[in-house]
């Protein structure tokens, strides 16, 4: 895998977007669930003795079953996707802690980028006129800064703003270390969580001196509302 120049990639993306619409891939989770993996299917050899069940932890598959993730990436690239997303939707330390995997946060994110970039480079070599890019999938986390955890105390939250920022920062550092082309905080349903994510992105940009394009994907509930 070759290292990309973030500034050159950003210029290339901007030039392409001025000429045409770029195609983003679709769901990663749906195709993982279609595999109907059992517990050992998620664990693989590396996590065979892990003390917590890992079934439905899609992010761990970049370490335990990388061939599955590569197959899904390849499918989208064959279909014509210009941009494919990393398998890191729940790969923040806060979300991974549910499975006892928070210590692997940076590794999972780095490896997820490596898997995607390896295939993007392969397809770009095949057709240099259609370059492919990797977007970092950054999900909304399994906790909310807007919703209280106790209806009798509306001020009570499971986490603080600073904790969410730290959780996102660790993930973003791993993604940048892996050489991702752009960041995609996605499927956001909680604007407070998204604010923390964007704050973390700016902090990491300042810390690393690396700036990447950022796209945002939001979720709107029935009635046209999102959490405030």
C-alpha positions as CSV (number, residue, x, y, z in Angstrom):
1,X,0.0,0.0,0.0
2,X,1.4,3.4,-1.0
3,X,1.2,6.5,1.2
4,X,-1.1,9.2,-0.2
5,X,-0.6,13.0,0.0
6,X,-3.7,14.4,1.8
7,X,-3.4,17.7,0.0
8,X,-3.1,16.0,-3.4
9,X,-6.0,13.7,-2.7
10,X,-8.2,16.6,-1.6
11,X,-7.3,18.5,-4.9
12,X,-8.1,15.4,-6.9
13,X,-11.5,14.9,-5.2
14,X,-12.4,18.6,-5.7
15,X,-11.5,18.4,-9.4
16,X,-13.5,15.2,-9.9
17,X,-16.5,16.6,-8.0
18,X,-16.5,19.6,-10.4
19,X,-16.9,17.3,-13.3
20,X,-19.3,14.5,-12.1
21,X,-21.1,12.9,-9.1
22,X,-18.9,10.5,-7.2
23,X,-20.6,7.2,-6.2
24,X,-20.4,6.1,-2.5
25,X,-20.8,2.5,-1.6
26,X,-23.8,1.2,0.4
27,X,-24.3,-0.8,3.6
28,X,-21.5,-2.8,5.0
29,X,-23.5,-4.2,7.9
30,X,-26.3,-5.7,5.7
31,X,-23.7,-7.7,3.7
32,X,-22.0,-8.9,6.9
33,X,-25.2,-10.0,8.4
34,X,-26.1,-11.8,5.2
35,X,-23.1,-14.1,5.9
36,X,-25.0,-15.4,9.0
37,X,-21.8,-15.7,11.0
38,X,-22.0,-17.4,14.4
39,X,-20.0,-16.5,17.4
40,X,-16.8,-18.3,16.2
41,X,-17.3,-16.7,12.8
42,X,-16.8,-13.3,14.4
43,X,-14.0,-14.4,16.7
44,X,-11.7,-16.1,14.2
45,X,-8.5,-17.5,15.5
46,X,-7.2,-14.3,17.0
47,X,-10.1,-13.8,19.4
48,X,-11.0,-17.5,20.0
49,X,-10.5,-17.1,23.7
50,X,-11.9,-13.6,24.1
51,X,-14.0,-13.4,27.4
52,X,-16.9,-11.5,25.9
53,X,-19.2,-12.5,23.1
54,X,-18.3,-10.8,19.8
55,X,-21.2,-11.8,17.6
56,X,-22.6,-8.7,15.8
57,X,-19.4,-6.7,16.5
58,X,-18.8,-6.0,12.8
59,X,-15.7,-3.9,13.4
60,X,-13.6,-6.8,14.8
61,X,-13.9,-8.6,11.5
62,X,-11.1,-6.4,10.1
63,X,-8.8,-8.3,12.5
64,X,-10.5,-11.7,12.8
65,X,-12.0,-12.2,9.3
66,X,-10.4,-9.6,7.0
67,X,-11.3,-11.7,3.9
68,X,-15.0,-11.0,4.5
69,X,-14.5,-7.3,4.6
70,X,-12.3,-7.3,1.5
71,X,-14.9,-9.3,-0.4
72,X,-17.5,-6.7,0.4
73,X,-15.2,-3.8,-0.6
74,X,-14.4,-5.6,-3.8
75,X,-18.1,-6.1,-4.6
76,X,-18.8,-2.3,-4.3
77,X,-15.7,-1.5,-6.4
78,X,-16.8,-3.9,-9.1
79,X,-20.2,-2.2,-9.0
80,X,-18.5,1.2,-9.8
81,X,-18.1,2.9,-6.4
82,X,-15.7,5.8,-6.4
83,X,-15.5,5.9,-2.6
84,X,-15.7,2.9,-0.3
85,X,-16.2,3.2,3.5
86,X,-14.1,1.5,6.1
87,X,-15.6,-1.1,8.4
88,X,-15.4,1.2,11.4
89,X,-18.9,2.3,12.1
90,X,-18.7,1.3,15.8
91,X,-14.9,1.5,16.1
92,X,-14.7,4.2,18.7
93,X,-13.3,3.2,22.1
94,X,-16.6,3.9,23.8
95,X,-18.5,1.6,21.4
96,X,-15.8,-1.1,21.4
97,X,-15.7,-1.2,25.2
98,X,-19.1,-3.0,25.1
99,X,-17.2,-6.0,23.6
100,X,-14.1,-5.5,25.7
101,X,-12.2,-4.4,22.6
102,X,-11.4,-0.8,23.4
103,X,-7.7,-1.5,23.7
104,X,-7.7,-2.4,20.0
105,X,-9.3,0.9,18.8
106,X,-6.4,2.3,16.9
107,X,-5.4,-1.1,15.4
108,X,-8.9,-1.8,14.2
109,X,-9.2,1.6,12.5
110,X,-5.7,1.4,11.0
111,X,-6.3,-2.1,9.6
112,X,-9.7,-1.2,8.3
113,X,-8.1,1.6,6.3
114,X,-5.4,-0.7,5.0
115,X,-7.9,-3.3,3.8
116,X,-9.9,-0.6,1.9
117,X,-6.9,1.2,0.5
118,X,-5.2,-1.9,-0.8
119,X,-8.3,-2.6,-3.0
120,X,-8.8,1.0,-4.0
121,X,-5.2,1.1,-5.2
122,X,-5.7,-2.1,-7.1
123,X,-8.7,-0.8,-8.9
124,X,-7.1,2.6,-9.6
125,X,-4.2,0.9,-11.2
126,X,-6.6,-1.0,-13.5
127,X,-8.3,2.3,-14.6
128,X,-6.3,5.4,-13.6
129,X,-9.1,7.5,-15.2
130,X,-11.4,6.3,-12.4
131,X,-9.5,6.7,-9.1
132,X,-10.9,5.2,-6.0
133,X,-10.9,6.7,-2.5
134,X,-11.4,5.5,1.1
135,X,-13.8,7.3,3.5
136,X,-13.6,6.7,7.2
137,X,-17.0,5.5,8.5
138,X,-17.5,7.1,11.9
139,X,-20.8,6.1,13.5
140,X,-22.9,7.9,16.2
141,X,-21.7,5.7,19.1
142,X,-23.8,3.6,21.4
143,X,-24.3,6.4,23.8
144,X,-26.2,9.7,23.6
145,X,-25.2,13.2,24.9
146,X,-28.8,14.3,24.4
147,X,-30.9,11.5,25.9
148,X,-30.8,11.1,29.7
149,X,-30.3,7.6,31.1
150,X,-32.8,8.1,33.9
151,X,-36.2,9.7,33.2
152,X,-36.3,10.9,36.8
153,X,-33.1,13.0,36.3
154,X,-33.1,14.7,32.9
155,X,-29.6,16.0,33.5
156,X,-28.0,12.5,33.9
157,X,-26.0,11.2,30.9
158,X,-24.0,8.0,30.4
159,X,-21.0,10.0,29.3
160,X,-19.7,13.5,29.2
161,X,-19.0,15.7,26.2
162,X,-15.2,15.4,26.9
163,X,-15.4,11.6,27.1
164,X,-17.2,11.4,23.7
165,X,-14.6,13.7,22.2
166,X,-11.8,11.5,23.6
167,X,-13.5,8.4,22.2
168,X,-13.8,9.9,18.8
169,X,-10.2,11.3,18.9
170,X,-8.7,7.8,19.4
171,X,-10.6,6.5,16.5
172,X,-9.7,9.4,14.2
173,X,-6.0,9.1,15.1
174,X,-6.1,5.4,14.0
175,X,-7.9,6.3,10.8
176,X,-5.4,9.0,9.9
177,X,-2.5,6.7,10.8
178,X,-3.9,4.2,8.4
179,X,-3.9,6.9,5.6
180,X,-7.6,7.4,5.0
181,X,-8.6,9.9,2.3
182,X,-11.6,11.5,3.9
183,X,-13.7,11.4,7.1
184,X,-17.4,10.5,7.1
185,X,-19.2,11.0,10.4
186,X,-22.4,9.2,9.5
187,X,-25.9,8.2,10.4
188,X,-25.9,10.9,13.0
189,X,-29.2,11.1,15.0
190,X,-27.8,13.1,17.9
191,X,-26.5,16.6,17.1
192,X,-24.6,16.8,20.4
193,X,-22.7,13.6,19.5
194,X,-22.0,15.1,16.1
195,X,-20.7,18.3,17.6
196,X,-18.3,16.2,19.8
197,X,-17.2,14.3,16.7
198,X,-16.5,17.4,14.7
199,X,-14.7,19.0,17.7
200,X,-12.5,15.9,18.0
201,X,-11.8,16.0,14.2
202,X,-10.6,19.6,14.5
203,X,-8.4,18.7,17.6
204,X,-6.8,15.8,15.8
205,X,-6.2,17.9,12.7
206,X,-4.4,20.5,14.9
207,X,-2.4,17.8,16.7
208,X,-1.3,16.0,13.6
209,X,-1.0,18.9,11.2
210,X,-3.0,16.8,8.7
211,X,-6.3,18.1,7.3
212,X,-8.7,15.8,5.4
213,X,-12.0,16.4,3.6
214,X,-15.0,15.8,5.9
215,X,-18.5,14.7,4.9
216,X,-21.5,14.4,7.2
217,X,-24.4,11.9,7.0
218,X,-27.4,12.6,9.2
219,X,-30.5,10.6,10.2
220,X,-33.9,12.2,10.3
221,X,-36.7,10.5,12.4
222,X,-40.3,10.3,11.5
223,X,-41.8,13.8,11.6
224,X,-38.6,15.4,10.4
225,X,-36.8,15.6,13.7
226,X,-33.4,14.7,14.9
227,X,-32.2,14.9,18.5
228,X,-31.1,18.3,19.6
